[in-house]
Amino acid sequence: MKSLLKGCLTLLLIIAAAGLTSCVAKDENNIGDDKNNQNIDLPTEENGYIVKVVPGETAIIDLNGDGEDEIINYTLMSAANDNNGNYTVKNLSISGEEYARASDDNPLIYLGASIYYPDDQWYFIVDIDTSDDYKELAIADIGASEDLTTSYFRYDGEGLEYIGYITGFPADETYSMDGKGTIKSQGRLDLLQYWTTVFAWELSSEGKLATVEEDLYTPISYDYYDKEPVILKEEITAYAEMDLNSKEILMEPSEEEISFPLTDNKNWVLMSKADGTQGWIYIEDRQNIISANKKLPCTDVFDNLYFAD
């Protein structure tokens, strides 16, 4: 009898272990189907006003300041016609109301949000402005061409509203939020080459995210691209100020490294030589340098500019 009981107990333990394994095994085609409800931390100054949530971990939090908790369910599934292991949104529901249209290639496009391949590690609950009643939902997107963006949504108790997107991910080193309505994150500059800077966005009076226009931007060093230094290979005319009528400065070719410490991200880029000589170069159509009334492609003027593959 003891032997029989021992055998039965062993069998039950094996069955239980098998069941536990089946529950925790990740379904590569669907992320978040095995839901785990949790009251999440509030986004505060201590955590940078950002709380990470794993897809499938159903978050419980008051999103609109009415004193009642909302239940957020967000899950992913394998993207159709994709062989790179990307996902798309399967479900996005708040307190039982479904907002994702999973039959669409872009399930949230009807709200105005273009989310192609959402990040499969995290979604985020943030507090852009602590003086209002809202906590926002943020979904990071790898994008169709790997241009990283994050889309933001607000829930007002009656529906979900898309309020805009910014470049970069909330988990990036250059991303920051001040809790007063401003977000900063790394994004791509528009002229000369592939390079980036830190841009700012702020909430408008209508509660939408809008880019904060700066007079000048400081490019982020691109040393990590493991590239050769930029060299000036053709003589060009630069200017003492951001004005085509200002004093002209002749820049002669050399093997000295060239840097570009400032730009207005519209037409002007400050060029600096290793000997300390500086001058503003004027650019049209993003990649054509205007020098002595000539239009020169930037790749004819400089060697080793960086362009993304």
N, C-alpha and C positions, 0 to 999 in steps of 0.2 A: 504493500500500500504506500509506504514512504517513497519507494522508487517511482511509483506511478504519479504521486503528487509532485515529486521533484521534476519529473518529465513534463508534466502539464505546466508547471511554473516556468520552466525553461522555454517552452513553446510560447507562452503568453508574453514573456520578455522579448522574444525574437519578433513576434507580431507587433508589439508596441514600438520596438526600435525601428522596424520597417515603416510603420505609420509615421513616426516622427521624421524619419529621413525624407519621406515623400512630401511632408508639409514644408520642410525648409529648403528643398531642392529648388533652384532657380529655374523658372520657365523662360528659356531664351527668347521665346516668341511673345510673351506677355509679362510685363513687369508690374507687379503690384496687385495681382489678382487675389493673393492671400493677404487680406487686410489686417492691419494692426492699429487699432485706435489708440491715440495718445493725445493728452493735453500737452501742447508744445509750450516752450518758453516764450515769453513775450520778447519782441525785438526792442532792445533798449540800448543806451549808450555803451553799456558794458560789452555787448556783442556786436557793436557797430550798426545797430538797428536792423540786423539781418539774422534770420533763423533758417537753418537748412533743414529740409524735410526730405526723406527718401520717398520716391514714388511708391505708392502702395501703402505707406504709413498714413492712415487717415488722420489728418490733423484736426484738433478741436480748439477753436479760438474765436473770440468775438472780433469780427472783421469790420463792423460798422459802428461800434460804440453804443449799441442799444442795450447793452447789459445781457444779451442772450448769445450764447456760443453758437457758432456755425460749425458744421461738420464738412470738411473738405476731403473729397475723394479724388485722387489723381492717379491714373494708371496709363501705361504705355503699351504699345504692341509693335511688332516688326513692321517697318515701312514697306509698302507695296512697291514692287519693281525696283528694289534696292538690294545690291549684293555686297554692301560694305558694312553690314551689321548695324545700320541706323534704325531708329525707332520713330514712331509718330504717336500723337496723343490718341489714346483709346477712350478714356473717360475723364471728364472734369465736371464733378458735381459738387454743389454746395447745398447742404441740408436737403438732399434728395432731388434737387433740380439739376438736370443734366444740361451742360453747356457745350460739350464737344459733339460735333457731327462727324462721327467716325467713318461714315460712308464717303466723306470728302478726302481728297489728298491732303488738304490743309484744313484740319477740323475746326479751327477757330477763325478762319478767314472772314466769315460772315460778321464777326465782331470788329473786323478791321485789322486783326493781328495775323501777320505772315510768319508762322512757325513751321519750319520744314522738318528739321531733325532735332527734337528737344533732347537736352542732356539727360542721360539715363541714370545719373548719380543723385541729382538733387533737383528739387524745386524749392522756392523760397517764400517765406513770409517776412515782409519788411515794413518799416514804418518811416516813410519818406518825410513826413512832417508830423511831429508829435503834438502840435497844437490843434490838429484836426481830429476827427473821430475815427479815422480809417487806419486799418492795417492792409497793406497791399499784397497781392499775390504776384510773384515774379517767376517766369518760365524762361530759362536759358535755352538758346537755340544755336546749334552748330552751323546751320545754314546750308543752303544748296551748294555754295562755293567756299564753305568754311570761313565765312565772315561772321564772327561770333557776335551775337546780339542777345539782349534780354528784353522780353515784353512784359509790361506791367498792367495789372487789372485791379479794379475796385468793385467791391460788392456793397450795394446800398440797402440791402434788405429785400429788394424787389427784383434785382437783376445784376448781371455782371457787365461791367463797362471796361473796355480797353482804353488805357490812358496814354499809350505811347511806348516807344522802345528806346534803348540806348545801346551803344556798342559795348562789347566786352561782357564778362560774366561777373556776378557778385562775388565769386570766390577768387577773382584775380587780385594780384598784389596792388595794382594801380586803382582798384575800385574803392570808393569811399562814399559814405552818406553821412550828412551832418545832423539829420533829424530836424532840420529847419526848412526842408523843401528842396535841397540841392543834392544832386548825385554827381560824382566825378568818376570817369572811367577812360581807359585807353581806347583810342580810335584812330582810323587811318586818315592821314593828311591827303589833300586832293591834287597836289602838283609835284612835278619834278621826278619823283621816284616813289617806291613803296617804303613809307616810313610812317611813324605814328606819333601821337602826342596825347596828353590828357585833356579831354573835353569836359565841359560841365553842362548839366541839364537842371532845370528847375521847374517846379509846378507853377503853372499859370493860374490866373484868377478863376479860370474855368476848370481847374483840376487836371489839366493835361500837361504832360512832360514836353518842354520846349528847350531847344539848344540855346545856351548862353553864348552869344557872339563876343569873342575877345578881339582886341586890336592886334595882338601878336601871340603866337604860340611857340613854345619851346619844344622842339622835337625830342623824343626819347632816343637815347643812344642806341644805335643798332650794332654795337660790337658783337652781340650774341648771335648775329647772323653769320659769323665766321666768314667775312668777306674781305676783299682787298681794299685798301684805302682809296678814296676818290681822288683822281688826278685831273688837273686842268690841262687839256691837250690842244686847245685852240684859243687864240687871243680874243678876249671879249671886253666890252665896255660895261662897267658897273657904275653905280651912282652913290653919292655921299648920303643921300636921303631917299625915302620912298617917293621920289618925284622925278619924272623923266627930264625935267628942266633943271634939276640940281647939278652940282659939280660932277663931272665925269671922272671915273677912275679906271685907268687901263690895267687890265689883269692879263699878265703874260703867262704863257704855258711854262710849266716846270714839273719836276717830279715830286714837289712838296705835296704833302697831304692837304686836302681841302676839307673844311667842315662847314656846316650850315646851321648856325646856332639859333636862328629865328626865322619865322615866316608869318605873313598875314593870312596864309592859306587861301589866297585869292590870286595874286599876281606877283608878289614880292618875296624874295628869299635873300637873307643876309649870307654872303659868302665870306669865309675867313680863311686866309692862308697861314701857313705855319710861321711866317715871319711877322705876323700880326696885322698885315694889310687886310682891310675889310671894305666891302662895298655891297650895295644892294643890286641884285640882278632882277630884271623884269621878265616875266614869263606869260605867254599867251597860250590859250588852248591846252593848258596844263603842262605841256612838255616842249614848247618852243620858246627859246630865249631870244629876246629882242636886243640886238647889239648893233649900234651904228646903223640903224634903219634896216638891218638885215634880220631875217627870221631863221634861227639855227636850231635844229633838233637838239635836245639836251644831250643825247647820246653822241652827237658829233662834237660837243664841247667838252664833256667829262667822260673819263673812263671809270668803270667800276661803280656806277650807280646801281642801286639794288632794286630789282623788280621781282615780285613773287612769281613762283612757278605756276 
